[in-house]
């Protein structure tokens, strides 16, 4: 695998959220590296190819209900600072308006506290 170049379209914030993934009945749990309202970057030993569909669930801090969303692997690659683990860029496919607003609030709070 080679290092990827990232083209960000929306504001992302660094995070460390546990993300549960399900693909064809196979379940795995890994950590998000960053998140935006369009998708999430997950570091994982799982090898998933481009355009594969997954179901994700994760909790934002201070929320009691999980965000459950389908996603499509938009890219996969390797980042040197992750000890060469696989990193997946997963684009959300069916994010509800409620969850979108929760994510926007989370991102705005993280962005303003980082400034």
C-alpha positions as MATLAB code, in Angstrom:
seq = 'XXXXXXXXXXXXXXXXXXXXXXXXXXXXXXXXXXXXXXXXXXXXXXXXXXXXXXXXXXXXXXXXXXXXXXXXXXXXXXXXXXXXXXXXXXXXXXXXXXXXXXXXXXXXXXXXXXX';
ca = [
       0.000    0.000    0.000;
       1.086    3.552   -0.513;
       0.556    6.729    1.419;
      -2.554    8.598    0.347;
      -3.125   12.266   -0.294;
      -6.153   13.686    1.404;
      -8.588   16.164   -0.145;
     -10.827   17.569    2.579;
     -14.184   18.993    1.573;
     -15.585   19.791    5.021;
     -14.184   20.761    8.399;
     -12.773   17.773   10.246;
     -11.686   17.511   13.823;
      -9.194   15.123   15.353;
     -10.820   12.671   17.691;
     -10.395    9.305   19.307;
     -13.806    7.658   19.260;
     -14.356    3.907   19.417;
     -16.168    2.887   16.249;
     -17.959   -0.421   15.868;
     -18.083   -1.690   12.294;
     -20.119   -4.470   10.755;
     -19.544   -5.885    7.290;
     -21.474   -8.959    6.081;
     -22.001  -10.234    9.626;
     -18.357   -9.660   10.590;
     -17.957   -7.274   13.518;
     -14.833   -5.318   14.450;
     -14.125   -2.341   16.656;
     -11.443    0.287   16.055;
     -10.737    3.954   16.695;
     -11.625    6.991   14.634;
      -8.768    9.394   13.920;
     -10.940   12.279   12.749;
     -14.539   13.009   11.861;
     -16.701   15.435    9.893;
     -20.364   15.522    8.901;
     -19.543   13.666    5.681;
     -17.463   10.824    7.069;
     -14.919    9.389    9.412;
     -11.308    8.214    9.259;
     -10.751    4.892   11.028;
      -7.459    3.188   11.857;
      -7.876   -0.574   11.590;
      -6.085   -3.824   10.809;
      -9.161   -4.808    8.746;
      -8.638   -4.777    5.005;
     -11.636   -3.281    3.265;
     -11.559   -2.258   -0.361;
     -12.807    0.914   -1.958;
     -16.604    1.173   -2.295;
     -17.290   -1.572    0.285;
     -20.329   -0.801    2.430;
     -20.170   -1.027    6.228;
     -22.480   -0.249    9.115;
     -20.932    1.989   11.765;
     -21.982    2.814   15.294;
     -20.261    5.179   17.698;
     -21.005    7.492   20.597;
     -20.137   11.148   20.658;
     -18.967   12.426   24.052;
     -21.861   13.338   26.364;
     -24.420   11.571   24.154;
     -26.440    8.621   25.453;
     -27.576    7.233   22.105;
     -25.196    5.933   19.448;
     -24.929    7.274   15.952;
     -25.680    4.368   13.637;
     -24.961    4.991    9.984;
     -24.114    3.138    6.795;
     -20.892    4.122    5.132;
     -18.920    3.491    1.979;
     -15.149    3.086    1.985;
     -14.041    6.085   -0.078;
     -10.313    5.340    0.230;
      -7.865    3.217    2.132;
      -4.189    3.746    2.697;
      -1.365    3.716    5.153;
      -0.192    6.522    7.398;
       3.367    6.442    8.638;
       2.489    7.784   12.105;
       0.093    4.844   12.702;
       2.944    2.327   12.520;
       1.778    1.605    8.993;
      -1.699    0.385    9.990;
      -4.475    0.605    7.434;
      -6.520    3.786    7.555;
      -9.970    3.932    5.980;
     -11.855    7.004    4.860;
     -15.516    6.111    5.218;
     -18.151    8.358    3.693;
     -21.521    8.412    5.485;
     -24.368    7.271    3.241;
     -27.554    7.661    5.284;
     -26.825   10.020    8.173;
     -30.063   11.248    9.739;
     -30.660   14.966   10.208;
     -30.606   14.492   13.996;
     -27.199   12.813   13.842;
     -25.896   15.395   11.375;
     -26.813   18.161   13.818;
     -25.153   16.262   16.696;
     -21.986   15.937   14.624;
     -22.043   19.612   13.659;
     -22.375   20.579   17.324;
     -19.527   18.241   18.315;
     -17.278   19.616   15.542;
     -18.054   23.240   16.401;
     -17.295   22.613   20.092;
     -14.026   20.832   19.287;
     -13.027   23.515   16.789;
     -13.718   26.401   19.170;
     -11.858   24.729   22.054;
      -8.842   24.099   19.779;
      -8.634   27.775   18.786;
];
